[in-house]
Amino acid sequence: AENAALFTQMETKGVLITEQPITQQPLARHFPARNRLISGISKALVVIEAAGKSGSLITARFALDQGRDVFAVPGHPFDARASGCNSLIRDGAILVRSAEDVLNALGVEQNSDQRDLFMHSEPQKRTLPETAKLHSEILRRLGPSPMSEDQLIRDISGNAAQTSAVVVELELEGKVLRQPGGLLSKTMAS
């Protein structure tokens, strides 16, 4: 109810993406799946504050599995609310001190007076035969044993964004299962 106006605005001017029935009330157990979708359609992920067991770290893992850049804002080493961000930086996330750090890393023009923070870039178009070939290749590479999305992308020498998009399509079709840790496997039905 508190987000009804935002929901209506997104419905008319944006996009609503969900794996749950549209009438389903938000449940905490669905947040990781929701955040996987958000990281999947984003160019990068910026973690502002995260404790050691924060859900933001799950989202960061999804973003890495999807080939996205992960940024983190550092915090005081004795502040428990910063331990997750500090760990991300230690493990290779890009350190962020300002919005400009993110814009520079993403290659956004610095001299533009009207920089659009929500860069509207056209997705690379795929023909139907290209998509079908990528579907087949992904299903051929995946088996019952889980594999990371990064490894799958390396194995097929594919474009990370296109491969991730097709993996999501295959998930929605019930042919691919995303397991804990972001690992992928082929379902028995496929």
TAVEN-V213564 format. One record per residue. N is the residue number from 1. RES is the residue in three letters. SS is DSSP state (H for helix, E for strand, L for the rest). PHI is phi as a letter, one per 30 degrees, with the letter a starting at -180 (999 if undefined). OMEGA is omega in degrees with one decimal (999 if undefined). Layout:
N,RES,SS,PHI,OMEGA ; N,RES,SS,PHI,OMEGA
This chain:
1,ALA,L,999,-177.3 ; 2,GLU,L,d,-179.2 ; 3,ASN,L,c,-176.7 ; 4,ALA,H,d,-179.8 ; 5,ALA,H,d,177.7 ; 6,LEU,H,d,178.4 ; 7,PHE,H,e,-179.7 ; 8,THR,H,d,179.4 ; 9,GLN,H,d,178.8 ; 10,MET,H,d,-178.7 ; 11,GLU,H,d,-177.2 ; 12,THR,H,c,-174.4 ; 13,LYS,H,c,-175.3 ; 14,GLY,L,b,-178.6 ; 15,VAL,L,b,174.0 ; 16,LEU,L,c,179.6 ; 17,ILE,L,b,179.1 ; 18,THR,L,a,172.1 ; 19,GLU,L,c,-178.4 ; 20,GLN,L,c,173.5 ; 21,PRO,L,e,-174.0 ; 22,ILE,L,d,179.9 ; 23,THR,L,d,-178.3 ; 24,GLN,L,d,175.2 ; 25,GLN,L,d,178.7 ; 26,PRO,L,d,176.4 ; 27,LEU,L,b,-176.9 ; 28,ALA,H,e,-177.7 ; 29,ARG,H,d,178.9 ; 30,HIS,H,c,-176.1 ; 31,PHE,H,e,179.2 ; 32,PRO,H,e,178.9 ; 33,ALA,H,d,177.8 ; 34,ARG,H,d,-177.8 ; 35,ASN,H,d,175.5 ; 36,ARG,H,d,177.5 ; 37,LEU,H,d,-179.4 ; 38,ILE,H,d,180.0 ; 39,SER,H,d,-179.5 ; 40,GLY,H,d,-179.6 ; 41,ILE,H,c,-178.7 ; 42,SER,L,c,175.4 ; 43,LYS,L,d,-177.4 ; 44,ALA,E,a,177.6 ; 45,LEU,E,b,175.8 ; 46,VAL,E,c,177.2 ; 47,VAL,E,c,-175.9 ; 48,ILE,L,d,-179.0 ; 49,GLU,L,a,-179.8 ; 50,ALA,L,a,173.1 ; 51,ALA,L,d,-176.2 ; 52,GLY,L,e,180.0 ; 53,LYS,L,c,-177.3 ; 54,SER,L,d,173.1 ; 55,GLY,H,d,177.3 ; 56,SER,H,d,179.0 ; 57,LEU,H,d,174.3 ; 58,ILE,H,d,178.8 ; 59,THR,H,d,177.8 ; 60,ALA,H,d,178.5 ; 61,ARG,H,d,176.0 ; 62,PHE,H,e,-178.7 ; 63,ALA,H,e,178.1 ; 64,LEU,H,d,178.4 ; 65,ASP,H,d,-178.1 ; 66,GLN,L,c,177.9 ; 67,GLY,L,i,179.4 ; 68,ARG,L,c,172.8 ; 69,ASP,E,d,176.2 ; 70,VAL,E,c,178.8 ; 71,PHE,E,c,177.2 ; 72,ALA,E,b,176.5 ; 73,VAL,E,c,-178.4 ; 74,PRO,L,d,177.3 ; 75,GLY,L,b,179.9 ; 76,HIS,L,d,-176.4 ; 77,PRO,L,d,179.7 ; 78,PHE,L,c,179.3 ; 79,ASP,L,c,-178.3 ; 80,ALA,H,e,-179.7 ; 81,ARG,H,d,-178.7 ; 82,ALA,H,c,-173.3 ; 83,SER,H,d,178.4 ; 84,GLY,H,d,178.1 ; 85,CYS,H,d,180.0 ; 86,ASN,H,d,177.2 ; 87,SER,H,d,177.6 ; 88,LEU,H,e,179.7 ; 89,ILE,H,d,177.9 ; 90,ARG,H,e,-176.7 ; 91,ASP,L,d,172.9 ; 92,GLY,L,j,175.8 ; 93,ALA,L,d,-179.3 ; 94,ILE,E,d,-179.3 ; 95,LEU,E,d,-178.8 ; 96,VAL,E,c,174.0 ; 97,ARG,L,c,-178.5 ; 98,SER,L,a,176.7 ; 99,ALA,H,d,179.9 ; 100,GLU,H,d,176.5 ; 101,ASP,H,e,-179.5 ; 102,VAL,H,d,-179.9 ; 103,LEU,H,d,177.7 ; 104,ASN,H,d,-178.0 ; 105,ALA,H,d,179.6 ; 106,LEU,H,d,177.2 ; 107,GLY,L,i,178.6 ; 108,VAL,L,d,-179.9 ; 109,GLU,L,e,-179.1 ; 110,GLN,L,d,-176.9 ; 111,ASN,L,c,-179.3 ; 112,SER,L,d,177.8 ; 113,ASP,L,d,-175.4 ; 114,GLN,L,c,179.6 ; 115,ARG,L,e,179.4 ; 116,ASP,L,c,-179.1 ; 117,LEU,L,d,177.6 ; 118,PHE,L,c,-173.1 ; 119,MET,L,e,-179.4 ; 120,HIS,L,c,178.1 ; 121,SER,L,c,178.8 ; 122,GLU,L,d,176.5 ; 123,PRO,L,d,177.9 ; 124,GLN,L,d,-178.7 ; 125,LYS,L,d,175.5 ; 126,ARG,L,b,174.3 ; 127,THR,L,d,179.3 ; 128,LEU,H,e,177.8 ; 129,PRO,H,d,177.8 ; 130,GLU,H,d,179.6 ; 131,THR,H,d,179.4 ; 132,ALA,H,d,179.0 ; 133,LYS,H,d,179.4 ; 134,LEU,H,d,174.8 ; 135,HIS,H,e,-177.9 ; 136,SER,H,d,-178.5 ; 137,GLU,H,d,178.9 ; 138,ILE,H,d,-179.4 ; 139,LEU,H,d,177.9 ; 140,ARG,H,d,-177.7 ; 141,ARG,H,d,-178.2 ; 142,LEU,L,d,175.3 ; 143,GLY,L,b,178.9 ; 144,PRO,L,d,177.7 ; 145,SER,L,d,-177.0 ; 146,PRO,L,d,178.9 ; 147,MET,E,b,177.6 ; 148,SER,L,d,179.0 ; 149,GLU,H,d,176.8 ; 150,ASP,H,e,-179.8 ; 151,GLN,H,d,178.1 ; 152,LEU,H,e,-179.9 ; 153,ILE,H,d,177.8 ; 154,ARG,H,d,-177.4 ; 155,ASP,H,d,-178.8 ; 156,ILE,H,c,-179.0 ; 157,SER,L,h,-174.9 ; 158,GLY,L,c,172.7 ; 159,ASN,L,d,-174.5 ; 160,ALA,H,e,-177.4 ; 161,ALA,H,d,-179.7 ; 162,GLN,H,d,-179.7 ; 163,THR,H,d,178.9 ; 164,SER,H,d,179.2 ; 165,ALA,H,d,179.7 ; 166,VAL,H,d,176.5 ; 167,VAL,H,e,178.3 ; 168,VAL,H,d,177.1 ; 169,GLU,H,e,-179.7 ; 170,LEU,H,d,174.7 ; 171,GLU,H,d,-178.8 ; 172,LEU,H,d,177.0 ; 173,GLU,L,d,179.9 ; 174,GLY,L,i,-178.4 ; 175,LYS,L,c,180.0 ; 176,VAL,E,b,179.4 ; 177,LEU,E,c,175.3 ; 178,ARG,E,c,-176.4 ; 179,GLN,L,c,178.2 ; 180,PRO,H,e,-178.1 ; 181,GLY,H,i,178.5 ; 182,GLY,H,i,179.8 ; 183,LEU,L,d,-176.9 ; 184,LEU,E,c,171.9 ; 185,SER,E,b,178.0 ; 186,LYS,E,d,177.8 ; 187,THR,L,d,179.6 ; 188,MET,L,d,-177.2 ; 189,ALA,L,d,-175.0 ; 190,SER,L,c,999
